[in-house]
């Protein structure tokens, strides 16, 4: 399945518009990561534990969005966007959404 953050695919015609598809995940911070983040706040640098958590969350949300598009019969999702929000203390949601379409082969 083609995934793209642009609205069209050059040299490919959209033959069917299937609507918006979405996927999300809510993840909580890990105590060990919080301790290391506290140290990094003192000395500076990348918070690698949080970077890994964000990458895992983004991939999970993207996979769930792609599964929904596949169930609708899409062969592409266009104009993909991501959003984040705090759901509870220490827990955040990563949300992926886009437009499911069928592209001409």
N, C-alpha and C positions, 0 to 999 in steps of 0.2 A: 504494500500500500504506500502510495506517495504521500508524504507529509510535508507541508510547506507553509511558511509564514507570509507568503504573498497571495494576492487574490486571484491570480490566474497562473496558468502554466504555459509559457511560450510554446507555440506550435502544437498545443493540445486544446481541443474544444470540449467544453463542459456540455454533456448531453443530458444530464439529469441532476437536479438540485435536490438533495435529501434533507436539508435543514441542519440546524446546529447540533453538534455532538459535544459531549463534555466528559471529563473524568476528574476525580479529585481524590485526595488522601489527606488525612489529618495525622500529624506526627507529634509526639511529645519529645521534649529534650531529655537527655540522659544525664544523670547526676555526674558521671565521670567526665562527660563533655563539658558540663557546667564548671567543674573545678578547673579543668584545663583552660577554659575560656576566661575564667577569673585571673589566672596567671598571665595569659596573653594580654589582658586589659592593662596589666601593670607594665609589661615590657614591650608590648606592641607585636604585630604580626598577624598572619592569617589564622583564623579559627578553623583549622582543618576538620575538626569533628563536625562543626556546623555546616561546612562546605559539603562534606560527604552526606550529611543528613538531607540537605537541600537537593543535592543531585539525585539521591534515592527517591525523594518525594516527587520531584519533577518527572522522573522516569516512570514512576507508578501512575501518576495522573495521566501522563501521555499514553501509556499502555491501555488504561481504562477507556480513554477517549477513543483510541484506535479500535478497541474491541466493540464499542458501541457503533462506530461507523461501519465496521465489517458486518455486524448483524443487520444493518440497514441495506447492505448491498453496495456500499461505496467502494471505489478503488483509489480514492484520494480524500484527504482532508486539507482544506485550504484556509488561509488567513488565521493560522493557529496563534493563539495568545495565551499567556499565563497570568494568573493573579494569585496573590497571597493574602491571608488575613489571619489574625489571632482569633482562635476559637475559645480558648480558656487559658488560664495562667499556665504558661509553659507548653502550650500546644498550639500549633499553627496548621492552617490548611493551605495546600497548594492546589490550584484549580487550573485545568487546561481546557480550552474550548476552541472550536473551529467550525468550519462549514463542510459537511460531508457531501461529496459529489461523485458522480460517475463521469470519468473522462473518456473521451474517444481513444480507442487503442491505437 
